[in-house]
Amino acid sequence: MITIVAMLLVALLVLNVLMFIQQPSMLFFPSKSLQSSPKDWGMQYQDVFLETSDKERLHGWYIPYAGADRVVLFFHGNAGNISHRGESVAIFHHLGLNVLIMDYRGYGNSQGTPTEDGLYRDARASWQYLTQEKSIDKANIIIFGRSLGGAVASKLAAEVHPGALILESTFSSARDMAKSVFPLLSRLLILRFSFNSLASINKIDCPLLVLHSKDDEIIPFYMGKKIFHAANQPKYFVTMKGDHNSGFLFSQPGYEQSILEFIN
């Protein structure tokens, strides 16, 4: 019996070591090649290069809208890069908003390797660019996070108190996602990442809009509800339709109308 228990413990240790090493490649799917630019989307833009607190150089785009005071600070999901977000940027542009969209470290033309702490540093650098270099009042900044970007957006919003926060198709925590994907195995694993939106959400005092689809095949609908119920007022929930990556398109025109009503 002692031998069997010892073998099980060794097997569990080996499994945790292997999974610990593999977790970054299971979470981050960066693409280095930029497929397009806002010019291809019919928008004027400025290339933005930032340096983070740990000296990584980030690249992104600032897409102005003539006469607009408010700006969307856009945090995208775990795959691709900023060049794959043209349809989303177009929606915010159509709503008369400036947009700053940055690539996390390791994505697109940004240097470095993605880590949880690194993404939070990237978010802070983006915020500092808007508030310090662009001199934008934080009350005029709307932080937007989709999927993994929702965890980044929540963390930043809890620290800086923006004018508003929008979370779309995001998860409550990495632990909840692990339970959803690996119900039994997740109980035995040491997770390398937290990405705990739920821990940030009750520290947020700005208006919050949560959007999630019941058809989301990657991040369950109940996680969006879980975030919403834990949040402070004022808060609003919009039920989308369509899959995880295209729900915002399948939910048009209601999607854009809901955001317009929220920001107004």
N, C-alpha and C positions, 0 to 999 in steps of 0.2 A: 504493500500500500504506500509506504514511504517513497519507494522508487517511482511509482506511478505519479504521485503528487509532485515529486521533483521534476519528472519529465514534463508534466503539464505546465509547471511554473517556468521551466526553461523554454518551452514552446511559446508560452505567452510573452516572455521577455523577447524572444527572437521576433515574434510577430510585431510587437510594439516598436522595436528598433527599425524593422523594415518599413513599417507604416509611417513612422516618424520621419524617415528619410524621404519617403514618397509623397508625403502630404503636400509640399509646395507644388509639385507637378500635377497633383490632383485638383488643386484650387486655382492656380494661375495659368492662363492660356494666352500669353502675350503674343502679339504679332508685331514685328519690327517694321514691316513695309507699309508705308502710307499709300493707300489706293486712290485717294482723291484729296481735295482741299475745299474750303468754303468757296473759292473762286469757281470751282466746278459746280457748286450748288447755287451759283448766282448771287453770292454775298461777298461784300468787302470784308477783309480781315487783317489782323496783325499777327505776325509770328511772335510768340512770347517764350522767353527762356528765363527760367528761374533757378536759383540755387537754394537747396534745402538746408536745414540746420546741420545736417551731416555731410554737406558738400556734394550732394548729387545734383546734376544738371538736368532739369526737366524741360520738356517742350510742350507747347500747347498753342491754342488760337484764341485771340480775343476778337469777337465778332460784334461790332457795334451796330446799333440801330439808331438812326438819326433822331436826335431830340429826346432819347430815352434816358431816364435817371436810374431806373432799376436794372439790375443785372442778375442773371442766373449763373451760379457757380455749379457746373455740371460735373458729377462724378459718375463715370460709366462702370459697366460690369467687368467681369473677370476675364473676358476674352476679347481678342482683336486689339483695336486702338481707336484713337479719336476719329480717324478717317472713316470708320464704319458707323458713325453716329449722325450722318447728314440729315436723315429724316426727322430725328428728334430735334436737332438744332433748328431745322426749318420751322418746326411748330412754335418754338419759343420766339424765333425771329418774327414769325407771322403775328404773334401776340404783342409785338412791339417792345421786346426786351433785348438788352445786350446779353451776350453769352460769353463766359470764359470756360473753355473746356481744355483740361490738361491731361496729358498721358502720365500715368503712374510710372515710377521708376521701372525700367525694364520693358516698357511698352513703347511702341513707335520710336521716336527719336529721343526719348528720355533715357538717360544713363542709369546704370545700377541694376540691381536684382530685386524683384518684389518681395517684401515681407510685410507682416501686419504693422509693425511699428513704422516701417518705411512709408507705407501708404498714409498713415496718420501724419507723418512729417510732410509728405507731399501736399496733403490737404491744407496744413497750416501755412505752407509756403504760398499756396494759391490764394488763401485768404489775405495774407500780408500783402501780396501783390495788389489786390483790389483795394484794400483799405489804406495802404501806405503809398504805393507808387501811383495808383489811379485816383487816390483820395476820395473813394466812394464811401458814403455814410453806410455803416453796417445795417441800418434800418432799410436801406434800399437793396440789400443783397438777399436773394432767394437761393438757398442751398438746395440742390436737387441731387438725389442719389437713386440709381437704378440697380437692382440686384445686389451684388457685392458692394457697389458704390453707396448703397443705402446705409451700410454699416459705417463706412467712412464718413458719410454726410452726417449721420447721427452723432458720432463721436465729436466731430468738429462743431456742430451746432450746440452741443452741450457745453462746449468750452467758450464759444465766442458770441453766442446769443444774436443770431442774424434776424433779419426782418421776418423771414418765414422759412419753413422747411417742407420739402416735398419728398416723400419716399415712395418709390414705385417698385413693386414686385421684389421686395427684399425679405430677408430672413431675420428671425428674431435673434439667433446666435449660431455660431458654428457648431456648438454642441447639439442644438435642436436639429440642424441640418444633418449631422452625423446620425442621429437617432432616426431621422426620416429615411435616410438612404440605407443604413446598416443597423436595423433595430436591435439586434442582439450583439453584434460585434462591437458596436460603438460603446457598449458598457464596459468593455475590456481594454479599450484603447486610451492612451494618453494623447490628447489633442495638442497639436503644435500651435493652433490658432484659436482665438476667442471670438473676435468680430461680434461682440455682444451688443447688438443694437438695443436690446431690452434694458441693459444696464445704463445706457445713455439716455433713454427716452424720457424717464421721469425727471431728468435734470434740465429738460428743454422747456423754455417758457414762451417761445414764439408760436404763432399759429402753425398748425401742422395739417398737411394733407397726405393721407395714405391712399394709394391706389393699388389694387391687386385683382387678379383674375381668378375666378373659380376654375378656369380651364388650365391654369398654370401647371405644367407637367414637371417642372424642376423645383420650384419653391412652393410648397403647399399654401393654399389660400388661408388656412388657419393661422399661419405665421404672421401674415399681414394684420389679421384681426387681433392677434396677441399683442403686437406692437401698439395697435390703435387703443386697445383697452387699457394698456399700461400708461398711456400718455396723458399729460395734463391738458386741460382746456386752454384755449379753443382748439378743437380738432375736428376733422372732417374725413369721412371714409367714402371712397367711390369704388364700386364693384365694376371691374373691367370684364371684357370677354376676349377670348383668343389665347394663344399659347404664351410662353414666357418671353420669347424674344420679339414677338410681333403683336402682342396684345394691345399696345398703344396705337397701332395702326388699325387693327380690327375694331377697336372701340371708338373710332372716329365716326361722326364729329363730336360725340359726347365727351370724349377724352379732352379735347382742346377746350370745349366749352366749360368743363368742370374746372380746369386750371385757370381759365380766364375769370370765372366767378370767384375763385379762391383768392387770386392775387389782387382782385379789385375790392 
